[in-house]
Amino acid sequence: MLTRWWVSIAAMLLLSSPVVAGDLPMTIGLPGCNTTCGKVSVPYPFGIGPDMCYFPGFKLTCDHGSNPARLLLGDGGANAFEVIDISLEDVMVRVVSHMNGGQWSLGGGGLPYILKPDSNEFILAGCDVQATLLGNGSIVSGCVSFCATIMEVGGRYTQYDRPNGADPNPKICSNLGCCQSPVVIGSSSYAVELKQLNNSVRNDSRVTVLIAEVGWFDPMTFFDLGHDSFTELASRAHVVLQWMMTHGDTDSDIDTRACPDDAALSVCKSANSYCRLESYWTVTGFSCHCMEGYQGNPYLTGGCQDIKECDWKEKHGCFGDCVELHGSFKCRCPEGTRGDYTMPGGCVKSVDTIAGNLGLIIGLSVASGPCILLLVLGALQIIHDLKQHKARKLRRKFFSQNRGQLLKQLVSHRTDIAERMLISLEELEKATNNFDQARRLGGGGHGTVYKGILSDLHVVAIKKSNINVKREIDEFINEVAILSQINHRNIVKLRGCCLETEVPLLAYEFISNGTLTDYLHTEEPRSLPWKDRLRIMTDMSKALAYLHSAVSVPVIHRDIKPSNILLDDTLTAKVSDFGASRYVSVDQAGPTTAVQGTIGYLDPMYYYQGRLTENSDVYSFGVLLVELLTRRKPSLYRSSEGDGLVTRFLTLLAEGNLSEILDPQVVKEGCGMVDEVASVAASCIKLKAEERPTMRQVEMALEALQVSKEHVAELIEETDNMKYAATDCPQVSKGAKLGEATRCYSLEEEFLLSARYPR
């Protein structure tokens, strides 16, 4: 049953920087205007009192009826936000919010204020509830809280039935009694949609939802205070607001690419200031800032004052000679040295200086005899050898730092694999023309991909990570260990890796046709005929069935989604990105791991329990089938009733009205086969993991649809006697239905089935 509440939101400000750095006495307001209220400084463009004291839209009110006096946003009033601090440098205002009629908003939701993105997190405290944060009608964030191991004792929450070895004092919220999620989109108003879970074992309507500074929420405080006391504390949480200036009558006058031409003259009045465009989601404005080397108030004439950078050169990362410039400074290594002046001891005696001294020595040696000349030549050889030794030592350091010994251990039983996998840095530099930007295929937040040709003429895609952290290196080694021992036509081949650089490099086979996402969800989606969709489904099922049952130690991928499915020129699907994958021993019921995956494709049982099995991949594959049938993103889709893609798909399937959500091209070309694929998808996305089929069973069902349009293998138990009617096309298979979800074949039958449907 779906229940919605629209609740107020409270928030906490990320600590802002002071308005003016240092102890220099500087003017922060206009002449004749009050610049303090209680303990809060009020810099222009904010102001108190007459209209001349503030820029339009930045009026503040000082409430002297309180002790101490309170600074209020706007004209004040009972529901006005209390201002705690103002930062011109960070363009932020910290305020205390108030509950107001079941909503949280900033005076109608316009400029100059919005909630500052990336500085707060969305927090839910309650039992068996899913919360979704909405901003201007769009999904901004959300999370789920369960209480399977939470009970209330004496007005306070506590844990019980704790697994052996569990920490009795958790420091983070782990979806038991509360949950947290980042807020990355700023808006001037928010609302929350709450949904009680269908499998809830309790009906506790006491729910608190708030937005607070990252790190502010302490689960132990929540458990110690109890729900009612915590709700009272949360009602006065601090909120981080981003503010911006407008120019003209409306914000539509602002060019989305640059500040207004006359903004520097009319608003940024200091000669040493500049204008910066501020654009957040649907709102656009600008702000003024002092130039580098200046500090103060850029909105006042003469407000930005020169500072002496060389007095704090080390603060600015200069450990060499500092030369003062007007409004800036220049750092360099002392004369006769070279190196990195941003590090202590980074400037060393230059090779040119050494060479000059050697030249003097050589000149003297002409008169001193051949013995001295031999000494000089020997010294040069020693220097060369030392450089070579340093380079080899650095490569060994990177090899160890990049878990090279771990990789050797993981593939120690196959030394030929280890030797084949290791590629030298010189080989990759030659293959990519020293990583020329013309060879760049693309990139994202985690790295860049280059196209190259190895000496054996194999065309490869070389993945170069941007950052070097332990967790990502461990995932890198995990991916190498898995892919080096896998050989399947529907799994991307790993040609090798390089561990001799600070950041590890991976070389894959080059797949020319992009990802499945490029076909389904680009601005102008490419045509993807039904026969190709069915073949892609079958290719994916073969790859996952191979990982689950054909390799010596089963592998669980954990991140099945369209962006991890590559397509070659013939639209043959290849699974990629095994950084999150895990081995599972045959005698292991399912390891408990930190939950990893992509929201929308993540198995609910794995998400709730942290127990990883092959059924987690089966669920993700089922969501992928739904996405191929509907051409809709699971993470973004929401029906008019508030249901997600999977819930809506199952509802329409049960009602026999699936064509309402299907891709028109699927309805036109798929005919009766759509019903069969929809049945397979429905069985894969069952909530209970034990009721789902194996990937081997799914593979055989999809293979049967490709090989014969008259007979479909009975693999999966028919769910709740539902009648499926996806389209108006006639059924392709009269006898096709979903059968038993257990292994019911003899050894001979299994062999014959494997021969009929080879991988």
Secondary structure, 3 states (H helix, E strand, C coil): CCCCCCCCCCCCCCCCCCCCCCCCCCCCCCCCCCCEECCEECCCCCEECCHHHCCCCCEEEEECCCCCCEEEECCCCCCCCEEEEEECCCCEEEEECCCECCEEECCCCCCCEEECCCCEEEEEECCCEEEEEEECCEEEEEEEEECCCEEEECCEEEECCCCCCCCCCCCCCCCECEEEEEECCCCCEEEEEEEECCCCCCCCCCCEEEEEECCCCCHHHHHHHCHHHHHHHHCCCEEEEEECECCCCCHHHCCCCCCCCCHHHHCCCCCCEEEEEEEECCEEEEEEEECCCEEECCCCCCCEEECCHHHHCCCCCCCCEEEEECCEEEEECCCCEEECCCCCCCEEECHHHHHHHHHHHHHHHHHHCHHHHHHHHHHHHHHHHHHHHHHHHHHHHHHHHCCHHHHHHHCCCCHHHHHHHECCHHHHHHHCCCCCHHHEEEECCCEEEEEEECCCCCEEEEEEECCCCHHHHHHHHHHHHHHCCCCCCCECCEEEEECCCCCCEEEEECCCCCEHHHHHCCCCCCCCCHHHHHHHHHHHHHHHHHHHHHCCCCEECCCCCHHHEEECCCCCEEECCCCCCEECCCCCCCCECCCCCCCCCCCHHHHHHCECCHHHHHHHHHHHHHHHHHCCCCCCCCCCCCCCHHHHHHHHHHHCCHHHCCCHHHHHHHCCHHHHHHHHHHHHCCCCHHHCCCHHHHHHHHHHHHHCCCCCCCCCCCCCCCCCCCCCCCCCCCCCCCCCCCCCCCHHHHHHHHHHCCC
